[in-house]
Amino acid sequence: MRNRKIIRKQNHDYSSDGWYFVSICTKDRECCFGRIINDVMHPNTIGKQANVFIQEICNHFPHVELGKFVVMPNHIHIIVGIVGTRHVVSVQAMDTEVTNEFKNGVSELDHVVQLNQFGKTIPGSLSAIIGQFKSTLTRWCRANDYDSFAWQSRFHDHMIRTDESFERISEYVENNPANWITDKFHR
């Protein structure tokens, strides 16, 4: 079995309340979303659809708020806030009464520790949100004859812990097109 670098913070609940700076790249950093001309992003058809699907994330995940985001030629930056969550509970961790309450949607538990023992994606987690976005855009591309479009398999996230960090990252995202030439993702 090959060794993979662990890129998520160990023992962190990525479905709990918090703000995250997420970067998602296309496979091999191919410029699939458009071009930067005179420091302005000019999205192509796929880039425009990526913008639409990003804006729809909150419709599919009501516990999510979006901060700044930008679709660049070969990557996307999104500030994602998971707010007011109610955790999914592993059935193995609960007694029958609590399990039945949760299944019926009447549980009065505000916060229950999740178990993700088998590497499955936890509903409502950052991975579920980004995974759904990526798969939705990929399906759209396949249905619209953009068969060569592909994502890098994983994504990078950074937990935003302070208001100052939130502001600094928001400014970075907003100014990313103007800094394309010096961007580490520039090809």
C-alpha positions in Angstrom: 0.0 0.0 0.0 1.4 3.4 -0.9 2.0 6.0 1.7 -0.1 9.2 1.2 0.6 12.4 3.0 -2.2 13.2 5.5 -3.4 16.6 4.5 -6.3 17.0 7.0 -5.8 17.9 10.6 -5.9 14.8 12.7 -8.8 14.4 15.1 -10.5 17.6 13.8 -14.3 17.4 13.1 -14.6 18.9 9.7 -18.4 19.0 10.0 -18.3 21.2 13.1 -18.7 25.0 13.0 -15.8 26.8 11.5 -14.4 28.7 8.5 -12.1 27.2 6.0 -10.0 28.5 3.1 -10.2 25.8 0.4 -8.2 25.5 -2.8 -9.2 23.0 -5.5 -7.0 22.3 -8.6 -7.7 20.8 -11.9 -5.8 17.6 -12.9 -2.2 18.5 -13.8 -3.2 22.1 -13.3 -4.7 22.3 -16.8 -6.2 25.7 -17.5 -9.8 24.6 -17.9 -11.7 27.5 -16.5 -10.6 30.5 -18.7 -7.8 33.0 -18.9 -6.5 36.0 -17.0 -6.2 39.1 -19.3 -5.1 42.4 -17.8 -5.4 41.1 -14.3 -9.1 40.1 -14.8 -10.4 36.5 -15.0 -12.3 35.8 -18.1 -14.1 32.5 -17.5 -14.9 30.2 -20.4 -18.0 28.0 -20.4 -16.7 25.6 -17.7 -15.5 28.5 -15.6 -18.9 30.2 -15.8 -20.6 27.0 -14.8 -18.2 26.5 -11.8 -19.2 30.0 -10.6 -22.9 29.0 -10.8 -22.4 25.8 -8.9 -20.3 27.5 -6.2 -23.1 30.0 -5.7 -25.6 27.1 -5.3 -23.6 25.3 -2.5 -25.7 27.0 0.2 -28.9 25.8 -1.5 -27.7 22.2 -1.0 -26.1 22.7 2.3 -28.2 25.1 4.4 -25.6 25.0 7.3 -23.0 26.5 4.9 -22.1 30.2 4.3 -19.8 31.3 1.6 -17.2 34.0 1.9 -15.1 35.3 -1.0 -14.4 32.9 -3.9 -12.6 33.1 -7.2 -12.4 30.7 -10.2 -8.9 31.0 -11.6 -7.7 29.3 -14.9 -6.7 26.1 -13.2 -7.9 26.3 -9.6 -10.6 27.6 -7.4 -10.3 29.3 -4.0 -13.4 29.3 -1.7 -13.9 30.5 1.8 -16.5 28.1 3.3 -18.2 28.6 6.6 -19.9 25.6 8.3 -22.3 27.2 10.8 -25.0 26.0 13.1 -24.4 22.3 12.4 -26.2 19.4 13.9 -24.0 16.4 13.7 -24.7 13.1 12.1 -24.4 10.3 14.7 -22.9 6.9 14.1 -25.5 4.2 14.9 -22.8 2.1 16.6 -22.3 4.9 19.1 -25.9 5.3 20.2 -28.4 3.3 22.2 -31.7 2.3 20.4 -33.7 5.1 21.9 -31.4 7.8 20.7 -31.0 6.1 17.3 -34.8 6.0 16.8 -35.1 9.7 17.8 -32.4 10.7 15.3 -33.8 8.6 12.5 -37.2 10.2 13.1 -35.7 13.7 13.1 -36.8 14.6 16.6 -33.5 14.2 18.5 -32.9 16.9 21.0 -29.1 16.4 20.9 -27.3 19.6 20.0 -23.9 18.1 19.5 -22.9 14.5 19.3 -19.4 13.3 18.5 -19.2 11.7 15.1 -17.5 8.5 14.4 -15.9 8.1 11.0 -14.1 4.8 11.6 -14.1 3.5 8.0 -13.0 6.6 6.1 -16.5 7.3 4.8 -17.3 10.9 4.0 -19.4 12.4 6.8 -22.6 14.1 5.5 -22.4 17.9 5.8 -18.6 17.9 6.3 -16.2 20.0 4.4 -15.2 16.9 2.3 -18.9 16.2 1.5 -19.4 19.9 0.4 -16.3 20.0 -1.8 -16.8 16.5 -3.1 -20.4 17.3 -4.2 -19.3 20.5 -5.9 -16.5 18.7 -7.7 -18.7 15.8 -8.8 -21.5 18.1 -9.9 -19.2 20.1 -12.1 -17.6 17.0 -13.5 -21.1 15.5 -14.4 -22.0 18.8 -16.0 -18.8 18.7 -18.1 -19.4 15.1 -19.2 -23.1 15.9 -20.2 -21.9 18.9 -22.2 -19.0 17.2 -24.1 -16.1 18.5 -22.0 -14.9 14.9 -21.5 -11.3 15.8 -20.9 -12.1 17.9 -17.8 -10.8 16.4 -14.5 -9.9 17.4 -11.0 -6.9 16.8 -8.9 -8.0 14.0 -6.6 -7.8 16.0 -3.3 -8.1 19.6 -2.1 -6.2 21.8 0.3 -7.9 23.5 3.2 -6.7 25.9 5.9 -8.8 26.5 9.1 -9.4 30.2 9.6 -9.2 31.0 13.3 -9.2 34.8 13.6 -11.0 37.7 12.1 -7.7 39.1 11.0 -6.9 35.9 9.1 -10.4 35.9 7.6 -9.8 39.4 6.3 -6.3 38.7 5.0 -7.5 35.5 3.1 -10.5 37.3 1.7 -8.3 40.0 0.3 -6.0 37.3 -1.1 -8.9 35.6 -2.9 -10.3 38.9 -4.2 -6.8 39.9 -5.6 -5.8 36.5 -6.9 -6.5 37.3 -10.6 -4.3 40.4 -10.4 -1.5 38.3 -8.9 -1.8 35.5 -11.4 1.7 35.9 -12.8 3.3 35.3 -9.4 0.7 32.7 -8.3 2.1 29.3 -7.4 -0.5 27.6 -9.5 0.4 29.7 -12.6 1.5 27.6 -15.6 
